[in-house]
């Protein structure tokens, strides 16, 4: 599980990898308890899950994805965004956006499979009867090699109202992680603390 995608993206709303919509059952865990969820999109660097599970920005989350006809995919991510998906009198659901912290080749293969399905749905797949290119080579050879980064927990403070935020960013070094954090929040913030996760 350690030889595939590792720290492939930083926690930013700017996405460098295409997202592929899907509806796949999954489970989320923080601590000891597993909660059910639905994987609603996936990319090389992150994923989004709808679930009654609540988490905070920067929380590490374990994910198990139960794609039909495939072995269970396991990975670790870090929550970078959470928003309300839907609410009713009986249930409340959240969409958790996560960046991938650690995943194996089985996750790369799942992303490649969903990318192929997206192409087929949008009509950009090869002509009927032709074998899709993705089937002729291993999935990992078709996907860009992720940049290997270290994760940092960054505490920032607003210069005017002194509010504090906690971010999780990935970078090749502390200076790079610091720059990414300030790009994320803007020039009215200052870094109080930056530590490797």
Phi, psi and omega in degrees: 000349183262000187262004182256235184281126181222120182050055190277346183211158176261161184282092179215150178285347177280116183259131179263348182244141182296138175267144181237120181291146179199173174220092185232134178294142178209175177226145181238144177219132168230116188085229185256340189267133175263138176237147178282153177202176176234121175287120185254339169201160186212147175214178179297331186253348184193183180203166175231138183230134170265131184194156171287352180294130178250145179209166179253157175306135179090351179290132173282135184231135172268138183232136171240124182251124183255072180286132181302135177075009180230157176289155183299133179262130179242140179204170174237138179225173176235129181290127175241350178202144176218132177219160180290130177269311177197157177220144172220182180295332186257328185228155176226132181232151183233150169255119179257121172267129182231146168262147183281128177260320182205127178205162181254186181296334178297329176289318177302319180294322177297316179297317179298319179297314180292328176297318179295318179296321178298318178298319181294319179294325183273355178082015179260010180281167180299161182304154184301136180095339178275141180286131178299142180302327185295338182278345187271348180223159177301144183304320185295335180282342181270342185261146180297144179289124181290148174284132181275122181234166170257149177270141177231141172264123186239126175257125181237153180232138177288134185292333184263307184262359175063018175291152185241139176234152176244125181241154168243120180229158177242142178200165180288337180204175181298320182297319180292317178297321178297317179296317179298319181297316181290328174297324182292316188263336180104173188279359177271005181246154176230153182275126177267322186204142179217118183225147174295145178278000000 
